Amino acid sequence: MLNISKKLTSLVGKTNAKYNLLEKNDKVLVGFSGGKDSLTLIHILNRIKNIAPYKFEFEAVTVSYGMGENLKFLQDHCAKHKIKHHIIDTKIFDISKQKIRKNSSFCSFVSRMRRGHLYSYALKHNFNKIALGHHLDDAVESFFMNIFYNGAMRTMPPIYKAKNGLQVIRPLIFCRERQLDGFAKEHKIETISDENCPAFRVDIKMPHTREKTKKLLHELQLQNPKLFTTIKASFENIHIDTFF
């Protein structure tokens, strides 16, 4: 079992305790893309599974886009660490080229289709929860992207119930992206490359809103090192009566 820093373990443990993300007899499906976030997530869940005073099970599932991606190293990694892993073969890439509307977000379209396959697999195999590897940087970026571009105040909750009855959990939601990157680098774990992203296989304008928001937040953090800590606190300190 890979070593996980006390700070990272503590953050996930407190999040789990506060929101009851993992409970007795849960059957959890983990969206495992092979990036640093989902890699960290499967190892943290593996650790919790071995030390928790209750039993639950989880399985890592990777959605193949049907582009001939090299996913064997993900299978080998999970096998090495005794983590159950399954690959869902799809034709997402071909379908996306045919169905996506002009000027629509290619990444959003592919993401929705990938999530749909995860939901279908979870329901078919009696999972009651889906775990995703989103972290605090993702939540903060999404919050400001919604304000700047969508005219809405929303972000990524630690847990919510989907319309199909499945609960979606985010055990890493209070962790910073740099912590997850540090975990992968510390253990020299191979992660999925850009060539396995469908957006790099088509001639489209790459999404820029998240990158611009990430840059803005980085600049603000240089002025205020506690920026993300403050924003995290604000997510739990909402004054509804002050809004229109």
C-alpha positions in Angstrom: 0.0 0.0 0.0 1.4 3.4 -1.0 2.3 5.9 1.7 -0.1 8.9 1.8 0.8 12.1 3.7 -0.8 12.7 7.0 -2.2 16.0 5.8 -3.9 14.5 2.8 -5.2 11.6 4.8 -6.6 14.0 7.5 -8.3 16.2 4.9 -10.1 13.3 3.3 -10.9 11.8 6.7 -12.5 15.0 7.9 -14.5 15.4 4.7 -15.7 11.8 4.9 -16.7 12.2 8.6 -18.5 15.6 8.0 -20.6 14.5 5.0 -20.8 10.7 5.5 -19.4 10.1 2.1 -18.5 6.4 2.8 -20.8 4.3 4.9 -21.2 0.7 6.0 -22.0 -1.7 3.1 -21.5 1.0 0.4 -20.7 -0.2 -3.1 -18.7 2.6 -4.7 -17.8 3.0 -8.4 -14.8 5.2 -8.9 -14.4 7.2 -12.1 -10.8 6.4 -12.9 -9.4 8.3 -15.8 -5.8 7.6 -14.9 -4.9 11.3 -14.1 -3.3 12.3 -10.9 -6.7 13.1 -9.2 -8.4 9.8 -9.8 -5.1 7.9 -9.1 -4.8 9.6 -5.7 -8.5 8.8 -5.0 -8.3 5.1 -5.6 -5.3 4.8 -3.3 -6.9 6.9 -0.5 -10.1 4.7 -0.8 -7.9 1.6 -0.7 -6.3 2.9 2.5 -9.7 3.8 4.1 -11.0 0.4 3.2 -8.2 -1.3 5.1 -8.5 0.8 8.3 -12.2 1.8 8.5 -14.2 0.1 11.3 -16.9 -0.7 8.7 -16.9 -2.6 5.5 -17.5 -1.1 2.0 -16.3 -2.0 -1.4 -15.1 -0.1 -4.4 -14.2 -0.6 -8.0 -12.2 1.6 -10.4 -13.7 2.0 -13.8 -12.1 3.6 -16.8 -14.2 4.7 -19.8 -12.4 4.1 -23.1 -13.4 6.6 -25.8 -12.9 4.1 -28.6 -9.7 5.7 -30.0 -7.4 2.8 -29.4 -6.0 4.3 -26.2 -3.3 2.6 -24.3 -4.9 1.7 -21.0 -2.9 -1.4 -20.1 -0.7 0.5 -17.7 -3.8 1.4 -15.7 -4.8 -2.2 -15.5 -1.3 -3.2 -14.4 -1.2 -0.5 -11.8 -4.5 -1.6 -10.3 -3.5 -5.3 -10.4 -0.3 -4.5 -8.6 -2.1 -2.7 -5.8 -5.0 -5.3 -5.7 -7.6 -2.7 -6.7 -10.5 -4.0 -8.7 -10.5 -2.4 -12.2 -12.8 -2.5 -15.2 -12.6 -0.8 -18.6 -15.9 0.2 -20.3 -15.4 0.2 -24.1 -17.4 2.9 -25.9 -17.7 4.7 -29.2 -17.8 8.2 -27.6 -15.1 9.6 -29.9 -16.9 8.6 -33.2 -20.3 9.7 -31.8 -19.0 13.0 -30.6 -17.7 13.9 -34.1 -21.1 13.1 -35.6 -23.4 14.6 -33.0 -21.7 17.7 -31.5 -23.2 21.0 -32.6 -21.0 23.8 -34.1 -19.5 26.1 -31.5 -20.5 23.6 -28.7 -18.0 22.6 -26.0 -16.3 19.4 -27.2 -15.0 18.7 -23.7 -18.4 19.2 -22.0 -20.1 16.9 -24.6 -17.6 14.1 -24.1 -17.7 14.6 -20.3 -21.5 14.1 -20.3 -21.3 11.0 -22.4 -18.5 9.6 -20.1 -20.7 10.3 -17.0 -23.6 8.6 -18.7 -21.6 5.4 -19.2 -20.5 5.5 -15.5 -24.1 5.9 -14.4 -25.3 3.0 -16.6 -22.5 0.7 -15.4 -23.2 1.6 -11.7 -26.9 1.0 -12.0 -26.4 -2.3 -13.9 -24.0 -3.6 -11.3 -25.8 -2.4 -8.2 -23.4 0.3 -7.0 -25.1 2.9 -4.8 -22.4 5.6 -5.0 -20.1 7.1 -7.7 -16.8 8.7 -6.5 -15.2 11.4 -8.5 -11.7 12.9 -8.1 -12.6 16.6 -8.1 -10.6 18.8 -5.7 -10.8 22.3 -4.2 -9.2 24.0 -7.2 -11.8 22.4 -9.4 -14.6 23.6 -7.1 -13.3 27.2 -6.9 -12.7 27.4 -10.6 -16.2 26.1 -11.4 -17.7 28.6 -9.0 -16.1 31.6 -10.7 -16.7 30.2 -14.2 -20.4 29.9 -13.4 -20.5 33.5 -12.2 -18.4 35.0 -15.1 -19.9 33.0 -18.0 -23.2 31.4 -16.9 -24.8 33.9 -14.6 -25.2 31.4 -11.8 -23.8 30.8 -8.4 -23.0 27.1 -8.1 -20.1 24.7 -7.7 -19.2 21.1 -6.8 -20.8 19.8 -3.6 -19.1 17.0 -1.6 -22.1 14.8 -2.0 -25.4 15.0 -4.0 -28.1 12.6 -5.2 -28.4 12.3 -9.0 -31.8 12.0 -10.7 -31.3 8.3 -11.2 -31.0 7.7 -7.4 -27.2 7.3 -7.3 -25.2 9.4 -4.8 -22.2 11.2 -6.2 -19.4 11.8 -3.8 -16.1 13.8 -4.0 -13.8 12.7 -1.2 -11.0 15.0 -2.4 -13.1 18.1 -2.6 -11.1 19.9 0.2 -7.7 18.9 -1.1 -5.6 21.2 -3.2 -4.5 20.1 -6.7 -0.8 20.5 -5.8 -1.2 17.9 -3.1 -2.5 15.3 -5.6 0.2 16.2 -8.0 2.7 15.8 -5.2 1.3 12.3 -4.4 1.7 11.1 -8.0 5.2 12.5 -8.3 6.4 11.2 -4.9 5.5 7.7 -6.0 6.6 8.1 -9.6 3.2 7.0 -10.8 2.6 7.0 -14.6 -0.5 9.1 -15.4 -2.6 9.3 -18.5 -1.2 11.5 -21.3 -2.9 14.2 -23.4 -2.8 11.9 -26.4 -5.6 9.9 -24.7 -7.9 13.0 -24.6 -10.4 13.1 -27.5 -10.0 16.9 -27.8 -6.4 16.4 -29.0 -7.6 14.2 -31.9 -9.9 16.7 -33.6 -9.5 20.1 -35.2 -11.4 22.3 -32.7 -10.8 25.4 -30.7 -9.6 24.3 -27.3 -11.6 25.4 -24.2 -10.1 28.5 -22.7 -12.5 29.6 -19.9 -11.1 27.2 -17.2 -7.5 28.1 -18.1 -8.3 31.8 -17.9 -10.0 31.4 -14.6 -7.2 29.2 -13.2 -4.7 32.0 -14.2 -6.8 34.7 -12.6 -7.0 32.7 -9.3 -3.3 32.1 -9.4 -2.7 35.9 -9.7 -5.1 36.6 -6.8 -3.4 33.9 -4.7 -0.1 35.6 -5.1 -1.6 38.7 -3.5 -3.5 36.7 -0.9 -1.9 33.3 0.0 -5.0 32.3 2.0 -7.4 32.8 -0.9 -8.5 29.2 -1.3 -8.9 28.8 2.5 -11.2 31.9 2.6 -13.2 30.8 -0.5 -13.6 27.3 1.0 -15.0 28.9 4.2 -17.4 31.1 2.2 -18.9 28.0 0.6 -20.2 27.1 4.1 -21.1 30.6 5.1 -23.8 31.7 2.6 -26.0 34.6 3.5 -29.1 33.9 1.4 -30.9 37.1 2.5 -28.3 39.3 0.9 -29.0 38.1 -2.7 -31.7 39.4 -5.0 
